[in-house]
Amino acid sequence: MDSPLQSKRVDRRRKPSKRSPNQSSTPPQKDAYARLLAQHHSSKFRSYLEQYVQESPAQADDSGPASPSTQTHSERVDIPHAPEGRNQAARRGQRRDTATSHDGDVDSAEENGSSHKPSDAKPPPPPPQQRQPKRNKGPHRDCPLQLDTNLINAFKNVCLLSGQQWSCLFCSSSTPGNSPGDKNLKNRGGRGFKKQVFEAYMSHEVVSQGLKRGELLQGPLRINPKNYNDAFIPSPDGMRDIFLDGIVSRNRALNGDVVVVQLLPREQWKVRAVLEEQHSDGDDLPARVAALGLGATGTGGGQLQVVYIVERKHSRAVTGFLKLLPDLPFAKFSPVDHRVPRINVPLADCPPDFSSRPADYANILFICRITSWAEDSSFAEGCLAKTLGQAGEIEPETEGILMEYDVDFSEFPAVVLDCLPTDLPWSVPPAELGRRKDLREECIFTIDPATARDLDDALSCKQLADGNSEVGVHIADVSYFVEEGNALDAIASQRATSVYMVQKVVPMLPRLLCEELCSLNPLTERLTFSVVWTLSPQGKILSEWFGRSVIRSCVKLSYDHAQSMIDGPDRLFSPGELPSMDPRHPLDEVHQAVLRLHALAQQLRQQRSTALKLSFTLDKDSMMPQGCYVYQYRDSNKLVEEFMLLANMAVAHQIYRSFPQEAMLRRHPPPQTKMVDELQEFCDQMGVAVDLSSAGALHVISTAPGDDPYAGARKEVLTKMCSKPMQMALYFCTGALKDEALFQHYALNVPRYTHFTSPIRRYPDLVVHRLLAASLGCGPALGLGVEAVQKQASHCNDRKTASKRVQELSSELFFGVFVRECGPLESEAMVSGVLDESFDVLVLSYGVQKRIYCKSMVGLESFQHHRVGKRGEITLVWAPEGPGGAAVRQVISVFSLVEVQLRADEAALKYSALLKRPLDKEA
């Protein structure tokens, strides 16, 4: 290993050193080692050192004569050799330039030349009769040159401070002795001591006892995607997040892992010098959690560390790039996801010509899987799983996203397809008709996106003589085709959800089921599970019925079709404006049913807000984006949503009444109260009349921002701000959660909720269908117990989170292509958040959010962050344009309107938002 202390060539002549009168002369061994540290490892010096060893007395054990098997110095030590002219920076290690590095940090010895071939020259062994006099405890006892311990320790400290590994060049392969490091040295094959970067994990027994005593805390780990040093787990009191500072504190855990943390002793705490508002620059999460300790546990603030990984939820697969490290047996893999540190990949696992032609692979995406991560290594070890292709191309990037989030996109195997009906085209068996309610003559229709092919829900509504309405929600009966426990059920339970991307869908079930046998296609008899209510004109539920049924949809409407009916209640549609319908149900009948459903939905619905969604138009051949638009969530969407919510709530109550232990429900914990209180203060200061004290109050956001042309943008900004304190909704088994108060769904403000309406694309809905059938006596009892239901619920939570992230990344990917192909794009934007050196904007034309960093802005003379109460502001001063020009002052605060330009970055499919200089002197 190259020494971190290198200097230019020095005179090899021995110079007298200045010593105090009472100081003994320096042993020649110590002086030789000092020169070794100070000089280049040239071949000339190497020869000198070997000659010195040959002339030195033979070393022997204190307890007796040297064993015949004792190795000579040159047999026991690999002296590193670097070519002449190698500069000091190269010896010290390259500066890390990835996001998972600290500025000024250096690569570890693993990446910078810790493996060297031993010298071929071997001096003869010393005569066995020669014995070395005993040494006192001052020298390094395991070193054949008996170096002073103080010098050894000083050298160790210098190495550790510089980020290098430490090993004694003279005794890195010494024979086993009584020192604690002897065993490690033997196991390392002569590589020497290595600094322990991470603490060993606690045992399962110790962790269990610590959790019971309240000395340890458990939770899912979240790593900040914009600042890899910051990580969080939720606190038990729900008040705030618990902060973990730095990679070492995470102890090799990755994002999403369920971990156990411990408060370190006070002497091991790090001082976090960054103030609360300064810390916020790296994260959308509120920065104040960085200063918090364990919240309600009473431990107070301090340094936390992961001591155990309960469950490795992260797939350990990442996309990234390979880089050759000269003269080393492994390559450096740099993940695209900065939350994952770099990985050492054996060259034997790399492409055959990678070592000879590394430049050919500079822009090639790979998938790497982490195989191990030792306590004494800053970097994990891994193997290449797949070569994806050229970075910046849609398909390799998409495949990388799917693999990184562990999405199974393989073809369904034959054993799964064998579970499907073979007598196609399939029709409802006569025996099954006799066991179901026949609704084939009812006016039932679907409302879905125009491109949807898996139609799993349908609606009906007819006027009753007493003025009330009979409303039905009819859901595809997937459980009829997917028998519990067979191969089809097994793969569906593992996939847990369909994954929707811009250009394709990865289905949970085979397409024959999704798009044919279970899809509620028009003019086709299909098996369904129905919930039918009698509702008053005010939306009050007067009666309720659940059961298996058979329907025949009369028409497939898109949201646009339904919206046009809502917008034109008296409009007469021409035949070409709407899809063809079942002649037994004329257009007017369908139109009136849609209007009645809309009126009832308005009665049922509390005001809700939904984020803007970016959608794309794709070229049919290349599947490249030709344009994009912001998807509008309109009354037709809300109509369908309200009745799906009503059905889900009704089924939740039904299955919980019948199976209080095994029911799979969906709960939504209340938000972190401290964050809500601070957000309330902010809204009050901004003059936004929103009461955030309850879930129901959150639904009035849509009316709070005003009625001017920018009210919609302010509503979107406010909605995102209100969502930050929110926790994730979760599937759970009722028998695994003893406190019924925790069953509540906070966002919907209802005590019981589940998912029933999308069994084609969500596995929990399939479980709920089986529970509902068993509760009604029209299906077998569920074969899963409490523990198995909870395990499946937890798995579904993980897959839903992954699916959501894949969908977001797919949208970001395509928008990056759109900016690259059609940009630069200019748009008005609204400031949605202000940090200390940056701010976030909502780009109004495209519905995307981007962060703008003040330090990266061209033409800016200065900027200053300050707080006005709870509101952060940044004052920008733009430099004058040309001689005689005037500086422009611009104040950035939440809801400020600015002009931005979206421009493609050099990195593949990445883009940045640039703030345009305002025209006015005061903006």
HELIX and SHEET records of a PDB file:
HELIX    1   1 PRO A   28  ALA A   38  1                                  11    
HELIX    2   2 SER A   43  GLU A   55  1                                  13    
HELIX    3   3 HIS A   73  ARG A   76  1                                   4    
HELIX    4   4 GLN A   88  ARG A   92  1                                   5    
HELIX    5   5 THR A  149  LEU A  161  1                                  13    
HELIX    6   6 ASP A  182  ASN A  187  1                                   6    
HELIX    7   7 HIS A  204  ARG A  213  1                                  10    
HELIX    8   8 ILE A  247  ARG A  250  1                                   4    
HELIX    9   9 ARG A  266  GLN A  268  5                                   3    
HELIX   10  10 GLU A  276  HIS A  279  1                                   4    
HELIX   11  11 SER A  280  GLY A  282  5                                   3    
HELIX   12  12 ALA A  287  ALA A  291  5                                   5    
HELIX   13  13 GLY A  295  THR A  297  5                                   3    
HELIX   14  14 LEU A  347  ASP A  349  5                                   3    
HELIX   15  15 PRO A  358  TYR A  361  5                                   4    
HELIX   16  16 ILE A  394  GLU A  404  1                                  11    
HELIX   17  17 ALA A  414  LEU A  417  1                                   4    
HELIX   18  18 PRO A  430  GLY A  434  1                                   5    
HELIX   19  19 VAL A  478  TYR A  480  5                                   3    
HELIX   20  20 ALA A  487  ARG A  495  1                                   9    
HELIX   21  21 ARG A  511  ARG A  511  1                                   1    
HELIX   22  22 LEU A  512  LEU A  517  3                                   6    
HELIX   23  23 TYR A  559  ASP A  567  1                                   9    
HELIX   24  24 PRO A  575  GLU A  577  5                                   3    
HELIX   25  25 LEU A  587  LEU A  604  1                                  18    
HELIX   26  26 ASP A  635  SER A  658  1                                  24    
HELIX   27  27 THR A  673  MET A  686  1                                  14    
HELIX   28  28 ALA A  695  LEU A  698  1                                   4    
HELIX   29  29 HIS A  699  THR A  703  5                                   5    
HELIX   30  30 ALA A  711  SER A  723  1                                  13    
HELIX   31  31 THR A  734  ALA A  736  5                                   3    
HELIX   32  32 GLU A  740  PHE A  743  5                                   4    
HELIX   33  33 TYR A  763  LEU A  776  1                                  14    
HELIX   34  34 VAL A  786  CYS A  822  1                                  37    
HELIX   35  35 CYS A  854  SER A  856  5                                   3    
SHEET    1   A 3 LEU A 216  PRO A 220  0                                        
SHEET    2   A 3 VAL A 258  LEU A 263 -1                                        
SHEET    3   A 3 LEU A 304  GLU A 311 -1                                        
SHEET    1   B 3 ARG A 222  ILE A 223  0                                        
SHEET    2   B 3 ASP A 230  PRO A 234 -1                                        
SHEET    3   B 3 ASP A 241  ASP A 245 -1                                        
SHEET    1   C 6 ALA A 317  LYS A 323  0                                        
SHEET    2   C 6 PHE A 330  PRO A 335 -1                                        
SHEET    3   C 6 ILE A 343  PRO A 346 -1                                        
SHEET    4   C 6 ALA A 380  GLN A 390  1                                        
SHEET    5   C 6 ILE A 364  SER A 372 -1                                        
SHEET    6   C 6 ALA A 317  LYS A 323 -1                                        
SHEET    1   D 7 LYS A 437  LEU A 439  0                                        
SHEET    2   D 7 ILE A 541  ARG A 552  1                                        
SHEET    3   D 7 GLU A 525  LEU A 535 -1                                        
SHEET    4   D 7 SER A 469  ALA A 476 -1                                        
SHEET    5   D 7 ASP A 457  GLN A 463 -1                                        
SHEET    6   D 7 ILE A 444  ASP A 448 -1                                        
SHEET    7   D 7 LYS A 556  SER A 558  1                                        
SHEET    1   E 2 VAL A 499  TYR A 500  0                                        
SHEET    2   E 2 VAL A 505  VAL A 506 -1                                        
SHEET    1   F 2 LYS A 613  LEU A 618  0                                        
SHEET    2   F 2 PRO A 625  TYR A 631 -1                                        
SHEET    1   G 2 MET A 664  ARG A 667  0                                        
SHEET    2   G 2 LEU A 730  CYS A 733 -1                                        
SHEET    1   H 5 VAL A 848  TYR A 853  0                                        
SHEET    2   H 5 SER A 838  VAL A 843 -1                                        
SHEET    3   H 5 LEU A 825  VAL A 834 -1                                        
SHEET    4   H 5 LEU A 897  ALA A 904 -1                                        
SHEET    5   H 5 TYR A 911  LEU A 915 -1                                        
SHEET    1   I 3 LEU A 860  VAL A 868  0                                        
SHEET    2   I 3 ARG A 871  TRP A 878 -1                                        
SHEET    3   I 3 VAL A 888  ILE A 892 -1                                        
END                                                                             
